Amino acid sequence: MLQNTKIMEKQNKKELQIAALENGTVIDHIPSEQLFKVVSLLGIERLTTPVTIGYNLDSKKMGKKGILKIAGKFFEQDEINRISLIAPSVKLNIIRDYEVVEKQLVQLPDTLLGIVKCNNPTCVTNNEPMKTRFKVIDKGNVTLKCDYCELKIKKEDIVLL
């Protein structure tokens, strides 16, 4: 009996790598190599609420993953769209009173408005005060096409606004 209790305690300790969150958002399944890009992209360093960052955590699906727990923060759709550009497989969990009340798989939308800079210096969006607009033409490889000048941009060349 004592041996079973020790095994269960060891399992529970192993699973409790990050503290519970009363209210806020958990961003889970972030590829470890993208974690700090997501932190920067969302401006996490400017928040005044508690933030927990888990880096290189064990994951059955991914091998290693990152996780963010942000107290008191619930993201707008444009912020979620930003995440999808660099980490399209993340899961958002909305927490209220220590319970997950909503789960959302982040997906790249069909159109991105005012999020990505056009890499064409002669594009009207770089010369007039207007929002950029891109169609996502390949969600798997993240390829975008500017609605104005039709320049195609691959994931590695994306510059966020």
N, C-alpha and C positions, 0 to 999 in steps of 0.2 A: 504494500500500500504506500509506504513512504517513498519507494522508488518511483511509482507512477506519479505521485505528487511532484517530485523533483523534475520529472520529465515534462509535466504540464507547465510548471513554473518556468522552465527553460524555454519552452515553446512560446509562452506568453511574453516573456522578456524579448525574445527574438522578434516577435511580431510588433511589439510596441516601440518602434523606432522613432516615432514622431508623436508628440502630445496631441490630445484631442482638441477640437476647435468648437467653441460655443456657437458663434455665428460668423459666417463669412464664406469664403470660397477656397476649395482645394483644387489645384491644377495638378493632375496626376498623369503619369505615363509620358513625361517629357523626356525625350532622348537626352542622356547626360550631357552630350556635347553641345546641346542647344539650350540648356538650362539658364546659363547666365545671359544669353541673348534674349530669352523670354523675360528675365528679370529687368534688363535694360529697356526692352521694348515697352513694357508696361509701366515703367517709371516706378518700380517697387521701392527704390531707394528714397523716393520723396514721400512715401507714406508715413503717417505718424502712428498707425496701428501696428500691433505685433505681427511679424512675418516670420514663418519658419521655412527655411530652405533645406531640403534634403538632396544631397548630391551623391551619385554613384550608389544608390540603394539597390539591393537585389530585387530582380523582377523575373518572374517565371516566363513572361511573354517576351521581354526585351533584353534579358541578361542584366543590364544595369539601367537605371532610370533616375530621373530627377522628379522632385515634387515640391510644390509651393503651397503653403497654407497661409492665407491672408485673412486676418481677423477683421470683421466689420466691412469688408469690401465685396461688392457684387458688381460684376463687369457688364459694361454696355456692349452691344453687338459689334460696334466698330473695333473695340479692344479685342474681342474674341476673333474677329477677322484678321487682325494683326498677328495674333498667335498662330493662326492656321497657315500663314505664309511660311513660317520657319519650323513649326512643329505640328504638322497636320494630324497627328494621331493622338493628341492629348484628350483627356477626359476632364470635364469640369464637374465638380460636385458642390452643390449649394447646401450649406449647413445652416440649420436653425435649431437652437436649443439642443445642440450636440447630435442632431439627427440629420441624415442626408434626406433632403426634401425634393431634390431634383438632380438628375444626372444628365449631362449633355456631352455628346461626342462632338468635338470641334470639327467642323467641315469647312473646307475652302468654298466660299460663295461663288456664284457664276460671274459676278461683277464686283469690282473693288473701286470705291469712290473716295478720293482724297487720302489714300493710304500710301500709295507707291508713287515715287517720282519717275517721270519719263526720262529715259537716258538719251533721248534725241534733243540736242541743244536747240534745234530749230522748231521743236514742237511748240504749239501755241500755249500749252500749259506751263512752259518755261519762260514765256515772254509776256504773258497776260495774267492778271490776278484771277485765276480760276482753278477749280478743283480738277485733279486728274481723274480719269475714268479708264479702267482696264477691264477687258473681258478675260476670264480665265479660259484658255483654250486647251490646256492639258493639266488636269488636276493631279494626275499621278506624278508627273515630273515638275509640276508647278511652272507652267509657261503662261505668260500674260501677253496681251496684245492691246496697245494703246488705242482707244476709240478715236482719237483725233489724228494721229500721224501713222497709225497702224504698225508701229515698231513692235517687234516681238522681243520679250525679255525673258530670259531663263532664270530659274531660281537663284543661281549663284551671282547673277548680275542685278538682282532687285535691290533698290535703295528705298528705304522707308522714309516717309515724311515725318 
